[in-house]
Amino acid sequence: MQQMKKEEYKKLVSEKSRPSPIFKNTLRAFAVGGGICVLGELLGELYVYLGADEELKATLVSVSLIFLSVLLTGLDIYDNLAKFAGAGTLVPITGFANSVVAPAIDTKAEGWVLGVGAKIFTIAGPVILYGTLSSVVYGVIYAAVQAFKG
């Protein structure tokens, strides 16, 4: 088997690759991401109308968006939406919920323990670990600064 030179490879890639429609992709991402945010605001207003205070409203909106993201992931709709919208589906709470649930759903055929249970924290595990670790480091730094001031 003959090795391809770098120049030949670059030429082949440029011939086979089609340019990305940046303007269209940006509009789609903006529309879908903005739509998710508008949905969150509408849910928040609904919860206030139903009697929730500001703190409860924030919790209810977060839980609702996570639930909707997980539901759409389970129904295999979220991936199609992500293909259409690109980065627009990376709105933090829905994108994170999707990234936690998707590996578990992909491995459900392996069973609840070795499939879903083992894979559900593939993405969330490092986030939880390093989020907790960094909060401890920041807490130590904050305590040291406060002790030094006082």
N, C-alpha and C positions, 0 to 999 in steps of 0.2 A: 504494500500500500504506500503510495507516494504522499509525502508531506506537502501541505500547502504553505506557501510563503505568506508572510504577514500582509503584504501588499495585495496578493491575490485574494486573501480572505476578506480584507476590507472592501475590495471591489465587489466581491460576491455578496457581502452583507448589504452594501449600499444598493445593489441592484434588486435584492429580494425584499428589502425593507421599504415600507411605504411611509411617507411623512405623516406625522400625527397631526390631526386637525385641532390645533391648540385652542383656537377661539371657540369652536363648538364644544370641546371638552371642558373648557373653563365655564362656559355658560351652563352646561349640564351640572357640573359640580356645584356651582353657585345656586342654581335653582333647587336641586335636591337637598343640599346642605341647609339652605335657607328654609326650605319646606319643613325639614325636620325641626329646625329651631322654631318656626312659626307654630308647628304642631305642639311643641312643648309650651309655648306661650298660651296657646288656646286651651290646652289642658289645665294650665295654671289658673287661667281666668275662670274656667269651669269649676275647678275645685274651690276657688274663693267664693264664687256664686253659691256653691253648695254649703258654704260655712267654714271652710278651712282657714286657719290663720297663715301668716307668711311662712313660718317654719314648717308647718305640716304641708303646705302647698309645695314647697321645694322637694320635700321627701316624696310626695305623691307623684309629682311630675317625673322625678328620677326613676321611681319604681315603674311607672307607666311606660316610659320610653325603653327601659330595659326589657320589660315584658313584651312590648311590641317588637323589639329587635329580636328577641329570642323566638317569639312566635313566627315571625317572618323567616328567620333562619331555619327553623324546623320545617316550615312549609316550602322551603327552597325558593323563596321569593327574594330574600335579601341579597343573595348572590347575583341574581339577575339585575336587581336594582343597582348593585355595586358595579356591575359590568357597564351599565348605562351611565351612571353618574361618576364613576371613578372616585376621586378624592372626596366628593360630596357626601359619601356615606361614612366618612371617617370622623364625623361629629363625635367627640370623645365618648360619650356615654353609650351611644348605639353601636359605634364601631368596636368598642371594647367588649360589649355584651356579645356581639356577633363573633368576635375572635375567641371568646371563651367557649361558646357553645358549639361552634362549627367543628372543631376537632372531636368533640364528644359525639356529635351526631354522625360524623363520618365513620366512627368505630363502634357504633351501637351493635353491629352484627357480631362483635366479639364478646358481647355480654355486658351486664351492668357493672361488674367489678373490673375485669381486665380491659374492657372497652371504654365505656362511658366514665367510670370512676377513675381510671388511670389517665385518660386523655383530657378530662375537662380542665385540668390545671396546667396544661402544656403552655399556654400563654399567660394565664393569670398567676401561676406560681412565681415566675421571676418578677412580675410586677409587684406582687404582695411582698415577696422577700426583699427586694431592693427598696421598695417604698417604705417598709418598716425599718430596714437598716438605715436608710438616709434620714428618717425622722429621728432615730436614736442619735445619730451623729449630729444633726442640727440641734437637738435638745441638749447634748453635752456642750456644744459650742456656745449655745445661748446661756446655759447655766454658768459656764466658765466666764463669759463676758459679764454677766450679772454679778458674779462673785468678785471679779476684778474691779468693777465700778464701785461696789459697796464696801 
